[in-house]
Amino acid sequence: MDSNVIYFIGTILINFLQIYSILLIARILLSWFQGASWAYGIISFLSPITDPYLNIFRSIIPPLGGMDFSPILAFILLSFIQQLLAQAVASMNYTALM
């Protein structure tokens, strides 16, 4: 594959992961307002998108004292993947310029 195509795909993946991180933050913050009628529509939209990913970590870390700490692990892994991908794309772009 051409390095420009790989760079383009990598950039799209990085942007997707950033948007997904924002959706996760919104979903987690809105979970504090589950009883509010205004939040129900947003939560019902975000849940099918974010819950499959969060459920992976919920099976590893069960809620402790009514607090769900699994999103912390989910964010750590997501940011780690973003950083790896960003470094790979940056190094490809650097080598393509030489």
C-alpha positions in Angstrom: 0.0 0.0 0.0 1.0 3.5 -0.6 2.3 5.3 2.5 -0.2 8.2 1.9 -3.1 5.7 2.0 -1.9 4.2 5.3 -1.3 7.7 6.7 -4.9 8.6 5.7 -6.4 5.5 7.3 -4.4 6.0 10.4 -5.5 9.6 10.7 -9.2 8.5 10.3 -8.7 5.9 13.0 -7.2 8.4 15.4 -10.1 10.8 14.8 -12.6 8.0 15.3 -11.0 7.1 18.6 -11.1 10.7 19.7 -14.8 11.0 18.9 -15.5 7.7 20.6 -13.7 8.9 23.7 -16.0 12.0 23.8 -19.0 9.7 23.4 -17.7 7.6 26.3 -17.3 10.7 28.5 -20.8 11.9 27.6 -22.3 8.4 28.4 -20.5 8.2 31.8 -21.5 11.7 32.8 -25.1 11.2 31.8 -25.2 7.9 33.8 -25.3 10.2 36.9 -28.6 11.6 35.7 -30.4 8.4 34.7 -33.5 9.5 36.5 -33.8 12.8 34.6 -36.2 12.7 31.7 -34.0 14.9 29.5 -31.1 12.5 29.8 -33.0 9.4 28.9 -33.1 10.0 25.2 -29.4 10.7 25.0 -28.5 7.7 27.1 -30.7 5.5 25.0 -28.8 6.7 21.9 -25.3 6.3 23.4 -25.8 3.0 25.2 -25.7 0.7 22.2 -22.6 2.5 20.9 -20.6 2.6 24.2 -21.9 -0.2 26.4 -20.4 -3.1 24.4 -16.9 -1.6 24.9 -17.6 -0.8 28.6 -19.1 -4.2 29.3 -15.7 -5.8 28.5 -14.2 -3.9 31.4 -17.3 -4.3 33.6 -16.7 -8.0 33.4 -13.1 -7.5 34.6 -13.8 -4.9 37.3 -17.2 -5.3 39.1 -18.8 -2.2 40.7 -17.3 -1.6 44.1 -19.6 0.1 46.7 -22.0 1.2 44.0 -19.3 2.9 41.9 -18.3 1.6 38.5 -14.6 2.0 38.1 -14.4 0.0 34.8 -14.5 3.2 32.6 -11.1 4.2 34.0 -9.6 1.0 32.6 -11.5 1.5 29.4 -10.1 5.1 29.0 -6.6 3.9 29.8 -6.7 1.3 27.1 -8.3 3.6 24.6 -5.8 6.4 25.2 -2.9 3.8 25.0 -4.2 2.6 21.6 -4.6 6.2 20.4 -1.0 7.0 21.4 0.4 3.9 19.7 -1.5 4.7 16.5 -0.5 8.4 16.6 3.2 7.4 17.0 2.9 5.0 14.1 1.2 7.5 11.9 3.7 10.2 12.8 6.7 7.9 12.1 5.2 6.9 8.8 4.7 10.6 7.9 8.3 11.3 9.0 9.8 8.5 6.9 7.6 9.5 3.9 9.1 13.0 4.0 12.6 11.8 3.9 
